[in-house]
Amino acid sequence: MTLNILELDQVCNIAEQVYFEVIDKLDIIGDCVVPDEDNDEGTRNTEYGSELYYLIKNAVKTAIDYQGE
């Protein structure tokens, strides 16, 4: 049985932190995040932003050899 060094929610938190650092540093926030039409105070990822987030999330999972979803 393989044990994960992090839980999935921890992986997601790391991916989210890296995602926002990257889009801020590269000044591509407007390409990745837009206001959410369904939530006046919220935002949502664009297709490009979602692809970038999942790329980062999968890289984190690969780096720690995560065995799960």
Rosetta blueprint (number, residue, H / E / L):
1 M L
2 T L
3 L L
4 N L
5 I L
6 L L
7 E L
8 L H
9 D H
10 Q H
11 V H
12 C H
13 N H
14 I H
15 A H
16 E H
17 Q H
18 V H
19 Y H
20 F H
21 E H
22 V H
23 I H
24 D H
25 K H
26 L L
27 D L
28 I L
29 I H
30 G H
31 D H
32 C H
33 V E
34 V E
35 P E
36 D L
37 E L
38 D L
39 N L
40 D L
41 E L
42 G L
43 T E
44 R E
45 N E
46 T L
47 E H
48 Y H
49 G H
50 S H
51 E H
52 L H
53 Y H
54 Y H
55 L H
56 I H
57 K H
58 N H
59 A H
60 V H
61 K H
62 T H
63 A H
64 I L
65 D L
66 Y L
67 Q L
68 G L
69 E L
